[in-house]
Amino acid sequence: MDSLKIERDGSALVVRIAGPVRNPQGFYDAVKACRRTGVWSCPSGECVRIEGCDVQQDGDAVVLRLTPPAGQTLSAAGIDECVRYVVDRPAAGSG
């Protein structure tokens, strides 16, 4: 990962990860696995508050639009910690 930028868009957060991410959908699947099963138990725990995620490839960057449940907001600092944690983990197996 070359850089990570997080911007607020209403209650959502837009996360832009520049640099090599092998599989954008696989990255999102890893975030889902982390928050649903506690496989990695990322330090921030903010990932449990993500209700939806739109994944897009933008050149060499991956852009995630993370949305919380209605009436809630996500912590940019917590999501930053979670994303860095997941990016630094070994690639998850498929399945």
C-alpha positions in Angstrom: 0.0 0.0 0.0 1.5 3.3 -1.1 -1.1 5.6 0.6 -4.4 5.6 2.3 -6.8 8.5 2.2 -10.2 8.7 4.0 -12.8 11.3 3.4 -16.2 11.8 4.9 -19.2 11.9 2.6 -22.3 12.4 4.7 -22.5 9.5 7.1 -20.3 7.4 4.8 -16.5 7.2 4.5 -14.7 7.0 1.2 -11.4 5.1 1.6 -8.9 5.3 -1.2 -6.0 2.8 -1.1 -3.3 3.6 -3.6 -0.7 1.0 -4.6 -0.8 -2.7 -5.1 -3.9 -4.4 -3.7 -4.0 -7.8 -5.2 -7.7 -8.3 -5.3 -10.1 -5.5 -4.4 -13.1 -7.8 -3.8 -10.9 -10.1 -1.8 -9.8 -7.1 0.3 -13.4 -6.3 1.1 -14.2 -10.0 1.8 -11.3 -9.9 4.3 -12.8 -6.8 6.0 -16.2 -8.6 6.1 -14.6 -11.8 7.6 -12.8 -9.7 10.2 -15.9 -7.9 11.3 -18.3 -10.9 11.1 -16.2 -13.7 12.5 -13.5 -11.8 14.5 -10.9 -13.8 12.5 -8.3 -11.2 13.0 -9.8 -9.0 15.7 -8.5 -5.8 14.4 -7.5 -3.4 17.2 -10.1 -0.6 16.4 -13.2 -2.8 16.2 -14.7 -0.1 13.9 -15.2 -2.7 11.2 -18.2 -4.2 13.1 -20.0 -0.9 12.4 -19.8 -1.2 8.6 -23.2 -2.0 7.1 -22.3 -1.7 3.4 -19.3 -1.3 1.2 -19.1 -0.4 -2.5 -15.7 -1.5 -4.0 -14.3 0.1 -7.1 -11.0 -0.1 -8.9 -9.7 3.3 -10.0 -6.4 2.7 -11.9 -3.9 1.4 -9.4 -6.1 2.4 -6.5 -9.0 0.7 -4.7 -11.9 2.9 -3.5 -14.2 1.7 -0.8 -17.4 3.5 0.1 -18.2 2.4 3.6 -21.7 3.1 5.0 -22.8 2.6 8.6 -26.3 1.6 9.8 -28.9 4.4 9.6 -28.4 7.1 12.1 -24.8 6.2 12.9 -21.4 7.4 11.7 -18.1 5.7 11.3 -14.9 6.8 12.9 -12.3 7.7 10.2 -9.5 7.0 12.7 -10.9 3.6 13.5 -11.4 2.7 9.9 -7.9 3.9 9.1 -6.6 1.5 11.8 -8.8 -1.4 10.5 -7.8 -0.9 6.9 -4.1 -0.8 7.7 -4.5 -3.9 9.8 -6.3 -5.9 7.0 -3.8 -4.7 4.3 -0.9 -5.9 6.4 -2.4 -9.4 6.9 -1.5 -12.3 4.6 -4.0 -12.8 1.7 -7.0 -14.8 2.8 -7.8 -18.1 1.1 -10.8 -18.2 -1.2 -14.0 -19.8 0.0 
